[in-house]
Amino acid sequence: MPALLTSCPTNHCDQTRARRIAARVFFSLVLGLSIGTVRSSPAREPEPNQSASTLELRLMPLICAHKGKVAVAAKHLVTGESFVYHATEVMPTASLIKFPVMIEAYRQAAAKQIDLDRVIVLRKQDKVPGSGVLTYHFTDGSTFKLRDAVRLMIVFSDNTATNLVLDAVGIGATAATMNKLGYANTKIHSKVFRRDTTVFPERSKQFGLGSTTADEMIRLCQALYRKELVSAVACDEMTDHLRACDDKDKFPRFLPPGVKVAFKTGSLDDTRNAAGIIEWSKGPVALCVLSCENEDKRWVADNAGNRLCAEIARTVYDHFDQTKPVSADIGSTNERGGRARDGSASPTP
């Protein structure tokens, strides 16, 4: 029996679920050996729940082997087949929360509360460290549209751009809108590297920049896919931003060429997150992987949290790629620098 299924490390893995899966594997092996001793019978259609249990059998060893706290949710957006693991547990987002901030910016633009084409001026005091390009490559006094700041926030996870967007929409507005839409646990708490601006002090202490659940993230992805957020045009534009996300260490890493990924990620010293939509001929699939309290705190591509995201994405792809094609029609940031959840430490060069 595979060791990963019987001896999950002390890393928050659900021991009961792991033992249940181990039993399934054992009896599957016994059944397979028994069948091999008799004459082969015609192939039968799988039982209705067989596909889902197979996905669980594939994913749980990855989850249990990870040395950290994990939450996962996956859903095929056409067939509805899904997998969840601790999906309703509130977890720190790191920069993943910039996805809901983008949604709020487009909502306010549609309501004529802000103008995405308004020109903003980059000031020295706006610049914060960490991921992005504005702080390191743009001079003070540079001008660009708010719409461009939104794209920088998603594509490069630009921290300075994020704060400029928050100046426009208001720090508390994202949480308020998410709550109205049914995503009560999805909140950005403050500006990036500006803990003094927090509107949720206790959550800032517990989760840092933002908080969410895996379930709420895939429901947001589903709403985006169905063009239920703001408008169809806004959803297409937001999807385009997410498809350009430059973090290749997580979801896209092990996926075959030609697979489209519209996603956002978040990374801190002990946290690695990713959520988005994986699109190919047998998709689309909404996927969210959240991990925190990770033992591996290295800022390298092969960080265990990065690999967990990448391996789960590939496993989910392989699972659904074995099914019949479905009809789908919809419209890929490394974060530099080690830092604590509140973004208080200095970035590495």
N, C-alpha and C positions, 0 to 999 in steps of 0.2 A: 504494500500500500504506500502511495507517495507520502514522503515525510512531511511535505508542506501541508497536507490535509490533516495530519494528526498532531502536529506540534507547532502551533502558531506561536510566535514569540510574544512576550508580554507587551503587546503594542496595540491594545484595544480591539484586537480581532474578536469577533463573535465566536466563542468556543463551541457553543451548542450548534450553531449553524455549520461550523467546520466539521464537527463530528458527524452531523447528519449527512453532509456531502461525502465524507470519507466512507460512510456506510453505503451510500449509493454507488460509489466507485467500486467498493468491494463486491457487492452483490451483482454489479454489472459484469465484473470480471468472472465471477463464478458462473453467472448465466451464460456468458460468452463461451466459457470452457465446456459447459454442458451442451450447448447447442452444437458445438463443434464435433460432438460424438455421435450425433444423429444426422440423418439425411437433411440436406438443406431444403427449406420451404420457401415458397414465393415471398418476395419482399412485400412488406405491409406499409401502409401510410403511417407516419409517426402519430403517437397520441397527441391530443391538443396541447398538453402542457409540456411535451417532451422537449420542444425547442427552447423554451424558457429555462427549463432545468439544465439543459446542456450549456446555456450561456452562464448560468450560475456555477456549474462545474468548472468552466473555463476561467471565470474571473476570481472566484474565491481563493485559489492558491496564490494569485498575485497579491490580493489584498492581505491575506494572512502572512505572507512572507515579508511585507513591508514593515520596517521598524519605525512606526509613527502612527498617528491617528488618521483614519481614512473614512471618507464618505464618497459614495459613487451612485450615480443615477444614469441610466441609459434608456432611451425609448426610440423605437422605430416610428417615425412620424406618419407613416402610411398604414402599417399593419397594427400598430399599437403595442407590439410586443415590447416588454420592458424588463429592467433589472434594477433593483434598488438595494443599497446597503447603507444603513445609518443616514438615509437621505434627508431626514427631517431634523437632523442635529445641526445646530447653529455652529458655523465655523468661520475663522478669519478669512477674508477674501484676498488680502493684499491688493494688487492692481486689478484683479478681476472685477472689482466694483465699478471700474470705469465703463464697463458695458452698460449697466443701468444709468450711469450719469449721461452717457450718450443718448439713451432713450429719452431722458428728461429734457435734454437740450432740444431734441427734435419735437417733443411734445409742446414745449414752450414756443418754439418757432411756429408751429402750426396754429397755436392760439394767439399769435401776434404779440406775445409777451417779450420775445427777444427777436433779433434779426441776425440770422446766421451769416449774412453778408456784411455785417457791421465790421469796420476795420478797427482792430485793437492794436495798441502800441506796447511793445515789450519793454519793461523797465527793469533796471538792475535789481530792485527789491522784489520783483516777481520771481526771480530765478531761484530754484531749489535744486539740490543734488539728486543723484540717482539716475534712473533710466530716462532716455529721451535725447533730443538734439538741440532744443532751444537754449538750454543753459550753456552748453559747450560750444555751439557752432553759430549762434546768432548774436549779433551785437546789440547793445542797448539802443533802444529807439527803433528797432526793426518793426515793420508793420505787416499785418496779414489779417485775413478774415477770420471771424470766429469759427466759421465752418472748417477752416484749415486747422485751427486749434483742436477741434473735435477729432479730426482725422489723425493728427499727431498723437493725441491721447490714446487712440486705439491702435494704430499701426506700430508706433514706437513706444507705446506706454509712457509717453512723455509726461513727467511729473509737473513741470512748469506749465505745460499746456493744460493739464488737468485743472490746476488751480485757477487759470484764466477762465476756463469754462465754468468752474464753480463760482467765480466772481460774477459771471453773467446770470447763472440760473439760481444761485443761492444754495448754500450748503445743505440746508434741511429739505429742500424741495424734492430731491430724489427719493428720500425715504417716505415723504408724504405721498407722492404719486405711487410708489411701489405698494404702499399700504392700501391705497384706494383700489389698486388693481388686483389685490389679493396676495401680494408678496410681502407679508408683514415683517419678515426677518431680514429683508434685503435693505441695507442702509449704508450710506457713506457717512462717516462720523465727523470728519474734519477735512481741511485741506491737507495735501500731502506735505509731510515735514513741517506742519504747522499745528501741532497738538493744541495750542492755545486757542484755536478756532473751533474746537469741538462743540457740537450741539447734542452729543450723546456721551457725556463724560464717563459714565460707568462702562458703557460698551467700548469706548476707546481704550480704557484700561484693560479690558478683557480680550478684545479682538483686534485692537489697532485701528488701521484706516477704515475698514469696513467689515460687514458681516453678512452672511447669507446661508442658505442650505442648498444641497445638491438638487433637491426636488424643485426649489424655486428657480434655480438656474435653468433646468431643462424645460420648465414650463415657460419661462421667458423665451427660450430658444424656439419652442413650439409656436408661441404667439408670433414671433418674428417670421418663422417659416410660413405661417398661415396669413401673414400680412395683417395681423390684428393690432399691431402697435402703431398708433398715430395715423398712418395712411399707407397705402401700397407703395407710393413713391418714396416715402420716408423709409419704409422697410427695405426697399431695394438699395437705397443709398447707405443705410446702416450695414446691410449685408456686405456691400462692396468694401466698406471700411474693415469689417471683420475678416474678410477674405485676404486682406493685405497684411494682417498681423505678422510681424517678422520673427516671432518666436518659433524656431524650427526644432527646438529640443523637446517639445512635448507632443501634442497630437500628431503633427505631420511626420515626425521622425521616421517611423517604420511603415508608413502607409505607401502604397504603390504610386507611381507617377500617374497623374491624371485625376486622382481623387481630390476634390475640392474641400477645403476646410474653412468655414467661417467661424472664427473663434477669438476669444480673449483669454489671457493668462494672468497669473499673479505669482510673484516669488518674493519670499523673505528668507532669512537665514534658515529657519526651520519649517518653512511653508512652501509648497508648490501646488498651484491650482491651474485648472484649465476647464473651460466650458465652451461649447459651440455646436455647430451642425456639420456632420461629415456627409458629403454628397458624392454619390456615384450611381451607377445604373441600378443597384439594388438597395440604395438608401432612399431617403435621407434618414440619418440617425442623430438625435440630440444626445449629447454626452456631457457629463460633468464629473470631474475627478477633483476632490478636495483632499489635501493632506496637510497636517500640521503636527507640531511636536516631533518633527522628524529627527532621527538620529544623525542622518547625513546632512551636514550644514555647508558642504562645499559648494562654491560658486563655479561649477564646471558643468559641461554639457551632460556628463554621465552621472550627475547627481541622482540619487536613488528616487527622489520625488519626481524629477523629470522623466526618468525611465518608467516609473509607475504610470504616469500619464500616457507616455508613448506606447507602452506595452498593452495597457487597457484599450487604447484606441485601436491598435492593430488586432487585438483579440476580438473586439466588438465587430470590426470590419470583417474578419475571417468568418465569424459566426453568421452574420447576415449575408455574406457573399455566397454562402452555400445555398441560399434560398432562391426562389424564383424571382426574376426581375420585377420591379414595381414601377409604376409611373410616378415621377416626381419632377416638379418644376419650381426651381428657386434660383432667383437671380441666377494669408496664413501668417514675440518681442522678447527679446531677451532683456531682462532688467539688470542693469549693471549695478554692482555694489552690494556688499553685505550690510544689512541693517536690521534692527529690531522691528517689532510689529508696528511701532509708532513712527518708523522711519527716522529714528533719532541718531543712528550711527552714521559715520562718514562713509561715503561710497568709495569703492576701490576704483582706481583709474581704468 
